[in-house]
Amino acid sequence: MSERRQLIGLGYRLLGSLADAEDVVQETYARWYAMSPRQREAIDSPAAWLTRVAGRICLDVLGSARARRERYVGEWIPEPLPDHGELVGGRPGGVPPDPADRVTLDESITMAFLVVLESMTPAERVAFVLHDVFGYPFAEVAEIVGRTPAACRQLATSARRRVRHAQTPAPPADRHAGLVRAFKQAWEKKDIAALIGVLAPDVTATGDGGGLVTAAPHPVRGAEPVARFFADRAGALPDLVISECTVNGRPGLVAEQDGLAVSVMAFDVADDRITHIWAVLNPDKLRPWTAS
């Protein structure tokens, strides 16, 4: 059971959903305890066995998730986390052969990173996360993905290219927090000019209501359209309470109504401007926030 945190962290990064990650871990342990004591004792490394099984289950889930998300109402955003502390534990001693390819565990939990992972094929995502994030050698990754180590190396290279193309230099934490705070203050005042001042000209705002609550069906792009969208929303919900918080390890906002979280917003920042806003409104994805 000491491997549970590691497995949850792996599952969350691979699936973008804490609920799905917990289901994967439950299924992994069910398979472990379905074996006889003699069969379990014959396994040299229970941790490696659990990771291999969890990885394979995630690979299967990712395949079916693509079909589910085609039917998803509106945009799909990974589930936001109020506290990522339980998900930063990596493989003990696990370091990729080339440290230059290493993705830190803190970085791998940000919303921006998870969104890039969503653009990958299931095999790319599994190979990349296991190798570049958790430090598993390609020989072990190959056993999980069902391909040769050379093929897994190519998958990780392709995935790494996607990440590098999408990455922007992370600003200092205090600057990131300052921009989010300025956005919050301008939003509360419905000050369109002030909102435009903190947004990049090509900013994108994406909402995820899952068909359960109202959300923009498509991303809103451009500083002025995004500013007007949020100003209008503030006017429509006058009793909304907006608070600063940490979302997936980075400064973000949570909007509450009658004490319940109704929206959680994650931000990406570059060149002293907000470049992306991800607003999760789907109540099924906000359960950890309501519980906290």
GUVO-880765 format. One record per residue (C-alpha): residue number from 1; x, y, z; residue in one letter. Coordinates in Angstrom, 1 decimal. Example, Ala and Ser with C-alpha at 12.3 -4.5 7.8 and 13.67 -1.06 7.14 Angstrom:
<nodes>
<node><n>1</n><east>12.3</east><north>-4.5</north><up>7.8</up><res>a</res></node>
<node><n>2</n><east>13.7</east><north>-1.1</north><up>7.1</up><res>s</res></node>
</nodes>
This chain:
<nodes>
<node><n>1</n><east>0.0</east><north>0.0</north><up>0.0</up><res>m</res></node>
<node><n>2</n><east>3.0</east><north>2.3</north><up>0.3</up><res>s</res></node>
<node><n>3</n><east>3.0</east><north>2.5</north><up>-3.5</up><res>e</res></node>
<node><n>4</n><east>-0.5</east><north>4.1</north><up>-3.6</up><res>r</res></node>
<node><n>5</n><east>0.6</east><north>7.7</north><up>-3.8</up><res>r</res></node>
<node><n>6</n><east>3.0</east><north>6.9</north><up>-6.6</up><res>q</res></node>
<node><n>7</n><east>0.3</east><north>5.1</north><up>-8.5</up><res>l</res></node>
<node><n>8</n><east>-2.3</east><north>7.9</north><up>-8.0</up><res>i</res></node>
<node><n>9</n><east>0.2</east><north>10.4</north><up>-9.2</up><res>g</res></node>
<node><n>10</n><east>1.0</east><north>8.3</north><up>-12.3</up><res>l</res></node>
<node><n>11</n><east>-2.7</east><north>7.8</north><up>-13.1</up><res>g</res></node>
<node><n>12</n><east>-3.6</east><north>11.4</north><up>-12.7</up><res>y</res></node>
<node><n>13</n><east>-0.9</east><north>12.6</north><up>-15.1</up><res>r</res></node>
<node><n>14</n><east>-1.8</east><north>9.9</north><up>-17.6</up><res>l</res></node>
<node><n>15</n><east>-5.6</east><north>10.4</north><up>-17.4</up><res>l</res></node>
<node><n>16</n><east>-6.0</east><north>14.0</north><up>-16.3</up><res>g</res></node>
<node><n>17</n><east>-8.7</east><north>12.9</north><up>-13.8</up><res>s</res></node>
<node><n>18</n><east>-8.2</east><north>12.2</north><up>-10.1</up><res>l</res></node>
<node><n>19</n><east>-11.4</east><north>10.1</north><up>-10.1</up><res>a</res></node>
<node><n>20</n><east>-10.2</east><north>7.9</north><up>-13.0</up><res>d</res></node>
<node><n>21</n><east>-6.7</east><north>7.6</north><up>-11.4</up><res>a</res></node>
<node><n>22</n><east>-8.3</east><north>6.3</north><up>-8.2</up><res>e</res></node>
<node><n>23</n><east>-10.4</east><north>3.8</north><up>-10.2</up><res>d</res></node>
<node><n>24</n><east>-7.2</east><north>2.6</north><up>-11.9</up><res>v</res></node>
<node><n>25</n><east>-5.4</east><north>2.2</north><up>-8.6</up><res>v</res></node>
<node><n>26</n><east>-8.3</east><north>0.3</north><up>-7.2</up><res>q</res></node>
<node><n>27</n><east>-8.4</east><north>-2.1</north><up>-10.2</up><res>e</res></node>
<node><n>28</n><east>-4.6</east><north>-2.5</north><up>-9.9</up><res>t</res></node>
<node><n>29</n><east>-4.8</east><north>-3.6</north><up>-6.2</up><res>y</res></node>
<node><n>30</n><east>-7.8</east><north>-5.8</north><up>-7.0</up><res>a</res></node>
<node><n>31</n><east>-5.6</east><north>-7.7</north><up>-9.5</up><res>r</res></node>
<node><n>32</n><east>-2.8</east><north>-7.9</north><up>-6.9</up><res>w</res></node>
<node><n>33</n><east>-5.0</east><north>-9.4</north><up>-4.2</up><res>y</res></node>
<node><n>34</n><east>-6.7</east><north>-11.7</north><up>-6.7</up><res>a</res></node>
<node><n>35</n><east>-3.4</east><north>-13.6</north><up>-6.9</up><res>m</res></node>
<node><n>36</n><east>-2.6</east><north>-16.3</north><up>-4.4</up><res>s</res></node>
<node><n>37</n><east>-0.1</east><north>-15.5</north><up>-1.6</up><res>p</res></node>
<node><n>38</n><east>2.4</east><north>-17.8</north><up>-3.4</up><res>r</res></node>
<node><n>39</n><east>2.0</east><north>-15.9</north><up>-6.7</up><res>q</res></node>
<node><n>40</n><east>2.5</east><north>-12.6</north><up>-4.9</up><res>r</res></node>
<node><n>41</n><east>5.6</east><north>-13.9</north><up>-3.1</up><res>e</res></node>
<node><n>42</n><east>7.1</east><north>-14.9</north><up>-6.5</up><res>a</res></node>
<node><n>43</n><east>7.1</east><north>-11.3</north><up>-7.7</up><res>i</res></node>
<node><n>44</n><east>10.6</east><north>-9.8</north><up>-7.2</up><res>d</res></node>
<node><n>45</n><east>9.4</east><north>-6.2</north><up>-7.2</up><res>s</res></node>
<node><n>46</n><east>5.8</east><north>-5.6</north><up>-6.2</up><res>p</res></node>
<node><n>47</n><east>6.3</east><north>-1.8</north><up>-6.9</up><res>a</res></node>
<node><n>48</n><east>7.4</east><north>-2.5</north><up>-10.5</up><res>a</res></node>
<node><n>49</n><east>4.5</east><north>-5.0</north><up>-11.0</up><res>w</res></node>
<node><n>50</n><east>1.9</east><north>-2.5</north><up>-9.7</up><res>l</res></node>
<node><n>51</n><east>3.3</east><north>0.3</north><up>-11.9</up><res>t</res></node>
<node><n>52</n><east>3.3</east><north>-2.0</north><up>-14.9</up><res>r</res></node>
<node><n>53</n><east>-0.3</east><north>-3.1</north><up>-14.4</up><res>v</res></node>
<node><n>54</n><east>-1.5</east><north>0.5</north><up>-13.6</up><res>a</res></node>
<node><n>55</n><east>0.3</east><north>1.7</north><up>-16.7</up><res>g</res></node>
<node><n>56</n><east>-1.4</east><north>-0.9</north><up>-18.9</up><res>r</res></node>
<node><n>57</n><east>-4.8</east><north>-0.1</north><up>-17.4</up><res>i</res></node>
<node><n>58</n><east>-4.3</east><north>3.6</north><up>-18.1</up><res>c</res></node>
<node><n>59</n><east>-3.3</east><north>2.8</north><up>-21.6</up><res>l</res></node>
<node><n>60</n><east>-6.6</east><north>1.0</north><up>-22.1</up><res>d</res></node>
<node><n>61</n><east>-8.5</east><north>3.8</north><up>-20.4</up><res>v</res></node>
<node><n>62</n><east>-6.9</east><north>6.4</north><up>-22.6</up><res>l</res></node>
<node><n>63</n><east>-8.0</east><north>4.5</north><up>-25.7</up><res>g</res></node>
<node><n>64</n><east>-11.6</east><north>4.5</north><up>-24.6</up><res>s</res></node>
<node><n>65</n><east>-11.4</east><north>8.1</north><up>-23.3</up><res>a</res></node>
<node><n>66</n><east>-10.9</east><north>9.4</north><up>-26.8</up><res>r</res></node>
<node><n>67</n><east>-14.2</east><north>8.0</north><up>-27.8</up><res>a</res></node>
<node><n>68</n><east>-15.9</east><north>9.4</north><up>-24.7</up><res>r</res></node>
<node><n>69</n><east>-14.4</east><north>12.8</north><up>-25.2</up><res>r</res></node>
<node><n>70</n><east>-15.8</east><north>13.0</north><up>-28.7</up><res>e</res></node>
<node><n>71</n><east>-19.2</east><north>12.8</north><up>-27.1</up><res>r</res></node>
<node><n>72</n><east>-18.3</east><north>15.2</north><up>-24.4</up><res>y</res></node>
<node><n>73</n><east>-20.4</east><north>18.4</north><up>-24.4</up><res>v</res></node>
<node><n>74</n><east>-18.1</east><north>21.4</north><up>-25.0</up><res>g</res></node>
<node><n>75</n><east>-14.4</east><north>21.5</north><up>-24.2</up><res>e</res></node>
<node><n>76</n><east>-12.7</east><north>18.9</north><up>-22.0</up><res>w</res></node>
<node><n>77</n><east>-10.2</east><north>20.2</north><up>-19.4</up><res>i</res></node>
<node><n>78</n><east>-8.2</east><north>18.1</north><up>-17.0</up><res>p</res></node>
<node><n>79</n><east>-9.6</east><north>18.0</north><up>-13.5</up><res>e</res></node>
<node><n>80</n><east>-8.1</east><north>20.8</north><up>-11.3</up><res>p</res></node>
<node><n>81</n><east>-6.5</east><north>19.9</north><up>-8.0</up><res>l</res></node>
<node><n>82</n><east>-6.5</east><north>22.1</north><up>-4.9</up><res>p</res></node>
<node><n>83</n><east>-3.4</east><north>20.5</north><up>-3.5</up><res>d</res></node>
<node><n>84</n><east>-0.9</east><north>18.5</north><up>-5.5</up><res>h</res></node>
<node><n>85</n><east>1.3</east><north>17.6</north><up>-2.5</up><res>g</res></node>
<node><n>86</n><east>0.2</east><north>14.0</north><up>-2.6</up><res>e</res></node>
<node><n>87</n><east>1.0</east><north>13.7</north><up>-6.3</up><res>l</res></node>
<node><n>88</n><east>4.7</east><north>14.8</north><up>-6.4</up><res>v</res></node>
<node><n>89</n><east>6.2</east><north>11.6</north><up>-5.2</up><res>g</res></node>
<node><n>90</n><east>8.2</east><north>10.0</north><up>-8.0</up><res>g</res></node>
<node><n>91</n><east>10.0</east><north>6.8</north><up>-8.5</up><res>r</res></node>
<node><n>92</n><east>12.7</east><north>6.4</north><up>-5.8</up><res>p</res></node>
<node><n>93</n><east>16.0</east><north>6.9</north><up>-7.5</up><res>g</res></node>
<node><n>94</n><east>14.4</east><north>7.1</north><up>-10.9</up><res>g</res></node>
<node><n>95</n><east>16.4</east><north>9.4</north><up>-13.2</up><res>v</res></node>
<node><n>96</n><east>16.2</east><north>9.3</north><up>-17.0</up><res>p</res></node>
<node><n>97</n><east>19.4</east><north>8.5</north><up>-18.8</up><res>p</res></node>
<node><n>98</n><east>19.6</east><north>12.1</north><up>-20.1</up><res>d</res></node>
<node><n>99</n><east>18.9</east><north>14.6</north><up>-17.3</up><res>p</res></node>
<node><n>100</n><east>18.3</east><north>17.3</north><up>-19.9</up><res>a</res></node>
<node><n>101</n><east>15.0</east><north>15.5</north><up>-20.7</up><res>d</res></node>
<node><n>102</n><east>13.9</east><north>15.3</north><up>-17.1</up><res>r</res></node>
<node><n>103</n><east>10.5</east><north>16.9</north><up>-16.4</up><res>v</res></node>
<node><n>104</n><east>10.2</east><north>17.8</north><up>-12.7</up><res>t</res></node>
<node><n>105</n><east>7.3</east><north>16.4</north><up>-10.8</up><res>l</res></node>
<node><n>106</n><east>6.1</east><north>19.9</north><up>-9.9</up><res>d</res></node>
<node><n>107</n><east>6.1</east><north>21.0</north><up>-13.5</up><res>e</res></node>
<node><n>108</n><east>4.3</east><north>17.9</north><up>-14.6</up><res>s</res></node>
<node><n>109</n><east>1.2</east><north>18.6</north><up>-12.5</up><res>i</res></node>
<node><n>110</n><east>0.5</east><north>22.1</north><up>-13.9</up><res>t</res></node>
<node><n>111</n><east>-2.6</east><north>22.6</north><up>-16.0</up><res>m</res></node>
<node><n>112</n><east>-0.6</east><north>23.9</north><up>-19.0</up><res>a</res></node>
<node><n>113</n><east>1.4</east><north>20.7</north><up>-19.0</up><res>f</res></node>
<node><n>114</n><east>-1.6</east><north>18.4</north><up>-18.6</up><res>l</res></node>
<node><n>115</n><east>-3.3</east><north>20.2</north><up>-21.5</up><res>v</res></node>
<node><n>116</n><east>-0.3</east><north>19.4</north><up>-23.7</up><res>v</res></node>
<node><n>117</n><east>-0.5</east><north>15.8</north><up>-22.6</up><res>l</res></node>
<node><n>118</n><east>-4.0</east><north>15.7</north><up>-23.9</up><res>e</res></node>
<node><n>119</n><east>-2.8</east><north>16.3</north><up>-27.4</up><res>s</res></node>
<node><n>120</n><east>-0.7</east><north>13.2</north><up>-27.4</up><res>m</res></node>
<node><n>121</n><east>-1.6</east><north>9.7</north><up>-28.5</up><res>t</res></node>
<node><n>122</n><east>-2.1</east><north>7.2</north><up>-25.6</up><res>p</res></node>
<node><n>123</n><east>1.2</east><north>5.5</north><up>-26.3</up><res>a</res></node>
<node><n>124</n><east>3.1</east><north>8.8</north><up>-26.5</up><res>e</res></node>
<node><n>125</n><east>1.6</east><north>9.9</north><up>-23.3</up><res>r</res></node>
<node><n>126</n><east>2.4</east><north>6.8</north><up>-21.4</up><res>v</res></node>
<node><n>127</n><east>5.9</east><north>6.5</north><up>-22.7</up><res>a</res></node>
<node><n>128</n><east>6.7</east><north>10.2</north><up>-22.1</up><res>f</res></node>
<node><n>129</n><east>5.3</east><north>10.3</north><up>-18.6</up><res>v</res></node>
<node><n>130</n><east>6.9</east><north>7.1</north><up>-17.4</up><res>l</res></node>
<node><n>131</n><east>10.3</east><north>8.0</north><up>-18.8</up><res>h</res></node>
<node><n>132</n><east>10.6</east><north>11.8</north><up>-18.7</up><res>d</res></node>
<node><n>133</n><east>8.6</east><north>12.4</north><up>-15.5</up><res>v</res></node>
<node><n>134</n><east>9.0</east><north>9.2</north><up>-13.4</up><res>f</res></node>
<node><n>135</n><east>12.4</east><north>8.1</north><up>-14.7</up><res>g</res></node>
<node><n>136</n><east>11.5</east><north>4.6</north><up>-15.9</up><res>y</res></node>
<node><n>137</n><east>14.0</east><north>3.2</north><up>-18.5</up><res>p</res></node>
<node><n>138</n><east>12.7</east><north>2.4</north><up>-21.9</up><res>f</res></node>
<node><n>139</n><east>13.1</east><north>-1.3</north><up>-21.4</up><res>a</res></node>
<node><n>140</n><east>10.5</east><north>-1.2</north><up>-18.6</up><res>e</res></node>
<node><n>141</n><east>8.3</east><north>1.3</north><up>-20.5</up><res>v</res></node>
<node><n>142</n><east>8.3</east><north>-1.1</north><up>-23.5</up><res>a</res></node>
<node><n>143</n><east>6.8</east><north>-3.9</north><up>-21.3</up><res>e</res></node>
<node><n>144</n><east>3.9</east><north>-1.6</north><up>-20.4</up><res>i</res></node>
<node><n>145</n><east>3.3</east><north>-0.1</north><up>-23.8</up><res>v</res></node>
<node><n>146</n><east>3.8</east><north>-3.3</north><up>-25.7</up><res>g</res></node>
<node><n>147</n><east>6.4</east><north>-2.0</north><up>-28.1</up><res>r</res></node>
<node><n>148</n><east>10.1</east><north>-2.2</north><up>-28.4</up><res>t</res></node>
<node><n>149</n><east>12.4</east><north>0.1</north><up>-26.4</up><res>p</res></node>
<node><n>150</n><east>13.4</east><north>1.8</north><up>-29.6</up><res>a</res></node>
<node><n>151</n><east>9.8</east><north>2.5</north><up>-30.5</up><res>a</res></node>
<node><n>152</n><east>9.2</east><north>3.8</north><up>-27.0</up><res>c</res></node>
<node><n>153</n><east>12.2</east><north>6.1</north><up>-27.3</up><res>r</res></node>
<node><n>154</n><east>10.7</east><north>7.5</north><up>-30.5</up><res>q</res></node>
<node><n>155</n><east>7.3</east><north>8.0</north><up>-28.8</up><res>l</res></node>
<node><n>156</n><east>8.9</east><north>9.9</north><up>-26.0</up><res>a</res></node>
<node><n>157</n><east>10.9</east><north>12.0</north><up>-28.5</up><res>t</res></node>
<node><n>158</n><east>7.7</east><north>12.9</north><up>-30.3</up><res>s</res></node>
<node><n>159</n><east>5.9</east><north>13.8</north><up>-27.1</up><res>a</res></node>
<node><n>160</n><east>8.9</east><north>15.8</north><up>-25.9</up><res>r</res></node>
<node><n>161</n><east>8.7</east><north>17.8</north><up>-29.1</up><res>r</res></node>
<node><n>162</n><east>5.1</east><north>18.7</north><up>-28.4</up><res>r</res></node>
<node><n>163</n><east>5.9</east><north>19.9</north><up>-24.9</up><res>v</res></node>
<node><n>164</n><east>8.8</east><north>22.0</north><up>-26.0</up><res>r</res></node>
<node><n>165</n><east>6.8</east><north>23.6</north><up>-28.7</up><res>h</res></node>
<node><n>166</n><east>4.0</east><north>24.6</north><up>-26.3</up><res>a</res></node>
<node><n>167</n><east>6.2</east><north>25.6</north><up>-23.3</up><res>q</res></node>
<node><n>168</n><east>6.9</east><north>29.2</north><up>-22.4</up><res>t</res></node>
<node><n>169</n><east>9.4</east><north>30.2</north><up>-19.7</up><res>p</res></node>
<node><n>170</n><east>7.7</east><north>30.1</north><up>-16.3</up><res>a</res></node>
<node><n>171</n><east>7.6</east><north>33.6</north><up>-14.6</up><res>p</res></node>
<node><n>172</n><east>8.6</east><north>34.0</north><up>-10.9</up><res>p</res></node>
<node><n>173</n><east>5.8</east><north>32.7</north><up>-8.7</up><res>a</res></node>
<node><n>174</n><east>5.2</east><north>36.2</north><up>-7.2</up><res>d</res></node>
<node><n>175</n><east>4.7</east><north>37.7</north><up>-10.7</up><res>r</res></node>
<node><n>176</n><east>2.4</east><north>34.9</north><up>-11.7</up><res>h</res></node>
<node><n>177</n><east>0.3</east><north>35.5</north><up>-8.5</up><res>a</res></node>
<node><n>178</n><east>0.4</east><north>39.2</north><up>-9.1</up><res>g</res></node>
<node><n>179</n><east>-1.1</east><north>38.9</north><up>-12.6</up><res>l</res></node>
<node><n>180</n><east>-3.8</east><north>36.5</north><up>-11.3</up><res>v</res></node>
<node><n>181</n><east>-4.6</east><north>39.0</north><up>-8.5</up><res>r</res></node>
<node><n>182</n><east>-4.8</east><north>41.9</north><up>-11.0</up><res>a</res></node>
<node><n>183</n><east>-7.2</east><north>39.8</north><up>-13.2</up><res>f</res></node>
<node><n>184</n><east>-9.4</east><north>39.1</north><up>-10.1</up><res>k</res></node>
<node><n>185</n><east>-9.6</east><north>42.7</north><up>-9.1</up><res>q</res></node>
<node><n>186</n><east>-10.4</east><north>43.9</north><up>-12.6</up><res>a</res></node>
<node><n>187</n><east>-12.9</east><north>41.1</north><up>-13.0</up><res>w</res></node>
<node><n>188</n><east>-14.7</east><north>42.0</north><up>-9.8</up><res>e</res></node>
<node><n>189</n><east>-14.9</east><north>45.6</north><up>-10.9</up><res>k</res></node>
<node><n>190</n><east>-16.0</east><north>44.6</north><up>-14.4</up><res>k</res></node>
<node><n>191</n><east>-13.2</east><north>46.9</north><up>-15.6</up><res>d</res></node>
<node><n>192</n><east>-12.7</east><north>45.8</north><up>-19.2</up><res>i</res></node>
<node><n>193</n><east>-9.7</east><north>48.1</north><up>-19.8</up><res>a</res></node>
<node><n>194</n><east>-7.9</east><north>46.7</north><up>-16.8</up><res>a</res></node>
<node><n>195</n><east>-8.7</east><north>43.2</north><up>-17.9</up><res>l</res></node>
<node><n>196</n><east>-7.3</east><north>43.9</north><up>-21.3</up><res>i</res></node>
<node><n>197</n><east>-4.2</east><north>45.3</north><up>-19.6</up><res>g</res></node>
<node><n>198</n><east>-3.3</east><north>41.9</north><up>-18.0</up><res>v</res></node>
<node><n>199</n><east>-4.2</east><north>39.7</north><up>-21.0</up><res>l</res></node>
<node><n>200</n><east>-2.0</east><north>38.8</north><up>-23.9</up><res>a</res></node>
<node><n>201</n><east>-3.4</east><north>40.0</north><up>-27.2</up><res>p</res></node>
<node><n>202</n><east>-3.8</east><north>36.4</north><up>-28.3</up><res>d</res></node>
<node><n>203</n><east>-5.1</east><north>35.1</north><up>-25.0</up><res>v</res></node>
<node><n>204</n><east>-7.4</east><north>32.0</north><up>-25.0</up><res>t</res></node>
<node><n>205</n><east>-10.0</east><north>31.3</north><up>-22.4</up><res>a</res></node>
<node><n>206</n><east>-11.5</east><north>27.8</north><up>-22.3</up><res>t</res></node>
<node><n>207</n><east>-14.5</east><north>26.7</north><up>-20.2</up><res>g</res></node>
<node><n>208</n><east>-15.5</east><north>23.1</north><up>-19.3</up><res>d</res></node>
<node><n>209</n><east>-19.1</east><north>22.7</north><up>-18.1</up><res>g</res></node>
<node><n>210</n><east>-19.5</east><north>19.1</north><up>-19.3</up><res>g</res></node>
<node><n>211</n><east>-23.0</east><north>19.8</north><up>-20.4</up><res>g</res></node>
<node><n>212</n><east>-24.0</east><north>19.9</north><up>-16.7</up><res>l</res></node>
<node><n>213</n><east>-23.7</east><north>23.7</north><up>-16.3</up><res>v</res></node>
<node><n>214</n><east>-23.5</east><north>26.6</north><up>-18.8</up><res>t</res></node>
<node><n>215</n><east>-20.1</east><north>27.2</north><up>-20.3</up><res>a</res></node>
<node><n>216</n><east>-18.8</east><north>28.7</north><up>-23.5</up><res>a</res></node>
<node><n>217</n><east>-19.0</east><north>25.9</north><up>-26.1</up><res>p</res></node>
<node><n>218</n><east>-15.8</east><north>27.0</north><up>-27.7</up><res>h</res></node>
<node><n>219</n><east>-12.7</east><north>28.8</north><up>-26.6</up><res>p</res></node>
<node><n>220</n><east>-12.8</east><north>32.6</north><up>-26.5</up><res>v</res></node>
<node><n>221</n><east>-9.8</east><north>34.2</north><up>-28.1</up><res>r</res></node>
<node><n>222</n><east>-8.4</east><north>37.7</north><up>-28.0</up><res>g</res></node>
<node><n>223</n><east>-7.9</east><north>40.2</north><up>-25.2</up><res>a</res></node>
<node><n>224</n><east>-11.0</east><north>42.2</north><up>-25.7</up><res>e</res></node>
<node><n>225</n><east>-13.4</east><north>39.3</north><up>-26.3</up><res>p</res></node>
<node><n>226</n><east>-12.1</east><north>37.5</north><up>-23.3</up><res>v</res></node>
<node><n>227</n><east>-12.3</east><north>40.7</north><up>-21.1</up><res>a</res></node>
<node><n>228</n><east>-15.9</east><north>41.3</north><up>-22.2</up><res>r</res></node>
<node><n>229</n><east>-16.8</east><north>37.7</north><up>-21.6</up><res>f</res></node>
<node><n>230</n><east>-15.6</east><north>37.7</north><up>-18.0</up><res>f</res></node>
<node><n>231</n><east>-17.0</east><north>41.2</north><up>-17.3</up><res>a</res></node>
<node><n>232</n><east>-20.4</east><north>40.0</north><up>-18.6</up><res>d</res></node>
<node><n>233</n><east>-20.2</east><north>36.9</north><up>-16.5</up><res>r</res></node>
<node><n>234</n><east>-19.4</east><north>38.9</north><up>-13.3</up><res>a</res></node>
<node><n>235</n><east>-22.6</east><north>41.0</north><up>-14.0</up><res>g</res></node>
<node><n>236</n><east>-24.7</east><north>37.9</north><up>-14.4</up><res>a</res></node>
<node><n>237</n><east>-23.6</east><north>36.4</north><up>-11.1</up><res>l</res></node>
<node><n>238</n><east>-23.4</east><north>39.3</north><up>-8.6</up><res>p</res></node>
<node><n>239</n><east>-23.2</east><north>37.0</north><up>-5.5</up><res>d</res></node>
<node><n>240</n><east>-20.1</east><north>35.2</north><up>-6.8</up><res>l</res></node>
<node><n>241</n><east>-17.2</east><north>35.2</north><up>-4.3</up><res>v</res></node>
<node><n>242</n><east>-13.8</east><north>34.9</north><up>-6.0</up><res>i</res></node>
<node><n>243</n><east>-10.8</east><north>33.9</north><up>-4.0</up><res>s</res></node>
<node><n>244</n><east>-7.1</east><north>33.4</north><up>-4.8</up><res>e</res></node>
<node><n>245</n><east>-5.9</east><north>29.8</north><up>-4.5</up><res>c</res></node>
<node><n>246</n><east>-3.4</east><north>27.3</north><up>-5.8</up><res>t</res></node>
<node><n>247</n><east>-4.5</east><north>25.2</north><up>-8.8</up><res>v</res></node>
<node><n>248</n><east>-2.2</east><north>22.3</north><up>-9.7</up><res>n</res></node>
<node><n>249</n><east>0.7</east><north>24.0</north><up>-8.0</up><res>g</res></node>
<node><n>250</n><east>0.3</east><north>27.4</north><up>-9.6</up><res>r</res></node>
<node><n>251</n><east>-1.7</east><north>30.6</north><up>-8.6</up><res>p</res></node>
<node><n>252</n><east>-5.3</east><north>30.4</north><up>-9.7</up><res>g</res></node>
<node><n>253</n><east>-8.8</east><north>31.4</north><up>-8.7</up><res>l</res></node>
<node><n>254</n><east>-11.9</east><north>29.7</north><up>-7.3</up><res>v</res></node>
<node><n>255</n><east>-15.4</east><north>31.1</north><up>-7.6</up><res>a</res></node>
<node><n>256</n><east>-17.9</east><north>30.2</north><up>-5.0</up><res>e</res></node>
<node><n>257</n><east>-21.6</east><north>30.6</north><up>-4.7</up><res>q</res></node>
<node><n>258</n><east>-23.4</east><north>29.9</north><up>-1.4</up><res>d</res></node>
<node><n>259</n><east>-20.2</east><north>28.4</north><up>-0.1</up><res>g</res></node>
<node><n>260</n><east>-19.8</east><north>25.9</north><up>-3.0</up><res>l</res></node>
<node><n>261</n><east>-17.1</east><north>26.0</north><up>-5.6</up><res>a</res></node>
<node><n>262</n><east>-18.7</east><north>26.6</north><up>-9.0</up><res>v</res></node>
<node><n>263</n><east>-15.6</east><north>27.4</north><up>-11.1</up><res>s</res></node>
<node><n>264</n><east>-11.9</east><north>26.8</north><up>-10.7</up><res>v</res></node>
<node><n>265</n><east>-9.5</east><north>28.8</north><up>-13.0</up><res>m</res></node>
<node><n>266</n><east>-6.0</east><north>28.0</north><up>-13.9</up><res>a</res></node>
<node><n>267</n><east>-3.7</east><north>30.4</north><up>-15.7</up><res>f</res></node>
<node><n>268</n><east>-0.7</east><north>30.3</north><up>-17.9</up><res>d</res></node>
<node><n>269</n><east>1.5</east><north>33.4</north><up>-18.1</up><res>v</res></node>
<node><n>270</n><east>4.2</east><north>34.6</north><up>-20.4</up><res>a</res></node>
<node><n>271</n><east>5.9</east><north>38.0</north><up>-21.0</up><res>d</res></node>
<node><n>272</n><east>4.0</east><north>39.6</north><up>-18.1</up><res>d</res></node>
<node><n>273</n><east>0.6</east><north>38.7</north><up>-19.6</up><res>r</res></node>
<node><n>274</n><east>-2.0</east><north>36.0</north><up>-19.1</up><res>i</res></node>
<node><n>275</n><east>-1.9</east><north>33.8</north><up>-22.2</up><res>t</res></node>
<node><n>276</n><east>-4.3</east><north>31.0</north><up>-21.2</up><res>h</res></node>
<node><n>277</n><east>-7.3</east><north>30.7</north><up>-18.8</up><res>i</res></node>
<node><n>278</n><east>-8.8</east><north>27.3</north><up>-18.2</up><res>w</res></node>
<node><n>279</n><east>-12.1</east><north>27.5</north><up>-16.3</up><res>a</res></node>
<node><n>280</n><east>-13.5</east><north>24.3</north><up>-15.0</up><res>v</res></node>
<node><n>281</n><east>-17.2</east><north>24.5</north><up>-14.1</up><res>l</res></node>
<node><n>282</n><east>-18.2</east><north>20.8</north><up>-14.4</up><res>n</res></node>
<node><n>283</n><east>-19.4</east><north>20.0</north><up>-10.9</up><res>p</res></node>
<node><n>284</n><east>-18.1</east><north>16.4</north><up>-11.3</up><res>d</res></node>
<node><n>285</n><east>-14.6</east><north>17.8</north><up>-11.5</up><res>k</res></node>
<node><n>286</n><east>-15.0</east><north>20.2</north><up>-8.6</up><res>l</res></node>
<node><n>287</n><east>-15.7</east><north>17.6</north><up>-5.9</up><res>r</res></node>
<node><n>288</n><east>-12.2</east><north>17.9</north><up>-4.3</up><res>p</res></node>
<node><n>289</n><east>-12.8</east><north>21.7</north><up>-4.0</up><res>w</res></node>
<node><n>290</n><east>-16.2</east><north>21.4</north><up>-2.4</up><res>t</res></node>
<node><n>291</n><east>-14.8</east><north>18.9</north><up>0.0</up><res>a</res></node>
<node><n>292</n><east>-11.9</east><north>21.1</north><up>0.9</up><res>s</res></node>
</nodes>
